[in-house]
Amino acid sequence: MNDITTFLINHWALSGLVCLTAILIGVVEFRFRQFGLKHLSAQELVLALNHDQALVIDLRDQAGYQKGHILGAVNIPVAQWDEKIDALLKKHPQGPIILVCQLGSVSAKKGAALAKQQDRPVQLLAGGIGTWVQAALPLHS
């Protein structure tokens, strides 16, 4: 036990950084779980598209969407959400709804509000579009 204390004292900056990182990870996890929505991996999103007739909504601005998006995703930028979401859901009345944004935080907020209004599943792409890119899955422009 004395060795641990000595290490922590001698490497206080490193120890502090590890503690801060752990706290930040905990806060992020807590916020995601607070919304109570399922977070999908890129592979799970592919399965949902292929087997569940999922509706993928890309919340990024039009420029981000045009740079590259998931095939079949519908673009509703956050600024236009209130105007367009009802009409889109009427056109696609069945299947899960999967929200995608740049990093995953915007979709979590919109998803929590949408889940309260829907009887069908509302899910998120964990980590946003970056997760899709890291999985080496194609983007369409």
Secondary structure, DSSP 8 states (H G I E B T S, - for coil): -HHHHHHHHHTHHHHHHHHHHHHHHHHHHHHHHHHT-EEE-HHHHHHHHHHS--EEEE-S-HHHHHH-B-TT-EE--GGGHHHHHHHHHHHS-SS-EEEE-SSSHHHHHHHHHHHHH-SS-EEEETTTHHHHHHTT---B-
